[in-house]
């Protein structure tokens, strides 16, 4: 029987844990968007989707109520704003370019005017991008 080095075994377990964690336990961000009882906006829904992974407090999620609906800095999409906030926490680059490739724009007003995607789709895009980076 061939033995794997310990490091390879640890990496394999870590990958398995990540797969199990993200596929079975985590509720995706879009499933929190405008759902009762909290009625989270786009920015809040993204944070809520990763609350346990990033150890985000409920107060921080509530504070992001001010960043949804086109009210994020520079008119940025609130979902993108929240995603960038999370990327900054782990030292990653902002996701603007990747987000714009899928949503066609970075700013909420432009996304809505061009009807390139719905707010829920923006939340889903942000969730997928974060998942691919962590």
N, C-alpha and C positions, 0 to 999 in steps of 0.2 A: 504494500500500500504506500503510495507516494504521499509524503507530508509536505504541506504548504508552509512557507515561512509564516511566523506569527503576524507580521505586519500585513501580509496579504489577507490573512484570516480576519484581522480587525477591520480592514478596509471593506471586506466583503460583508461583514456584520453591519458596519455603518451604512453601507448602501442599502442593505436589506431593511434596516430600521427606517431609513429615510423613505423608502418605497412604501412600507407599511404605514408609517405615520401620515404621509400625504395622501394615500389612497383610502385609508379606512377611518381615520380620526378627524382630519381637518375638514371643516365645512368651508367650501370655497367662498371667496369674497362676493361673487355675484348672488350667492344664496342669502346674503345678509342685506342686499340692496333693497331699500324700500319695503322691507318685510316687518310685520308686527312682531313684537310690541315696540321695537325701538325706532323703526322708520329711518334707518341709517342712510345718509346721502352717499354719493360715490366715494368720497375721500374716507369717510368713516367705515364704509363696507370693506374697503381694501385693508385698512388697519385691523378690523375685526377678523378678517379672514386669516390674518397672520399673528393674531394676538398672543397665542401660546408660544409660537416659534420665536418671536421677538420680545416676549415678556412685556407686552404693552398693557398699561393700566387702563381701566375703564375711563378714568378722567382724561387721559390723553385722547382716547377715541371721541369722547364728548367734545373736547376742544376742537377737533377737526370738523365739527358741524359748521364752523365758520369758513371752511375751505371748499365746500361743495357748491354745485350750481353755478359755476363760473366765477366764484369768489376767491379762488386761489391766487397767489401772487402772480402778477403779470397776465392774468386771465387764463392761466394754465388749466387744463382739465383737472378736476379734483382727484380723480383716480390716479392720474399720472403724478400729481403733486404728492399724494400719499405714498406712491410707489418709490418716488425719488427720496422721500423722507426715510423710508426703510432701507434703501440702498446706502444712504449716507451713514446710517447706524452701523453698517458692516463694512464701511470703507469702499464701497463699489461706486462706479460712475453712474450718473443719472441715466435714466432709460428713455430720454426724449426721442432720440433717433429711432430706436427700435419701436417705440410706441407709435410714432408718426408713420412708420412703414406700414403698420397694420390699421391704424385709425385715420390715416391720411393727413392729420393735423395734430398739433400739440395743444392748441387753445380751445377751450370749451365753445366759445362763440363760433369759431370756424367749423368745428365738428358739427355743431347743430345747424348752422346755416347751410352747409353742404350736404347735410343728412348722410354723412359718410358712415356713421354707425350710431346706435342708440347709446344712452348713458350706461345701460346695463352691459352692453357689449364693451364699452370702454373699461368698465370694472373688470370684466372677464379678461380683456387683453392685459391689463395691469397685473392681475393675479397670475396669469400664465408667464409673463415676463419675470416677475419676482420669483416664481417657482423655479424657473430655469436658471436663476442666478444664485440660489442658495443651496 
